[in-house]
């Protein structure tokens, strides 16, 4: 009987301690979310700044965790954008969750002589691709740096291109299907679905350039 009473007391005490611990964690957990932290230094592979709707508005990431493009509520694989996996950067998103530009950069040393480095700041049109870009592109043999401006169509969403690129990646081992998708992409580009570069101001291989391409009338 005494053993049973001792066991009951132990169980009661244990439950009280457990409940107190859970309450403590809940209270401190919720209150911590409302506090502003101050840090001298933070090490992280990726930091997401979230909007009121829970979607990211800003992402700071290394190249291993850089996401693919996103538009119309859909996140695409980064594999659909050639070379994206090699860049770290700061990505911008609107309240819809669409990527709307960012700063990306990357540099690799290929051997004792050759290298490749890209730094790119861009701003995207609504539901479309970049319309303003500030670039430095250097493959150790040729290089350019400057300001670029594009016109993009307003009636062709970039999601159309993303869907085709996604299918191209999925069918990369099906030569016939992949060639068919590439032809659709090429035809779309020739039809102006991807827009056109209107202006470049900068330097190409140590030659200053100002290029302006007005719309044909």
Order of alpha helices (4+ residues) and beta strands (2+ residues): alpha-beta-beta-beta-beta-beta-beta-beta-beta-beta-alpha-alpha-beta-beta
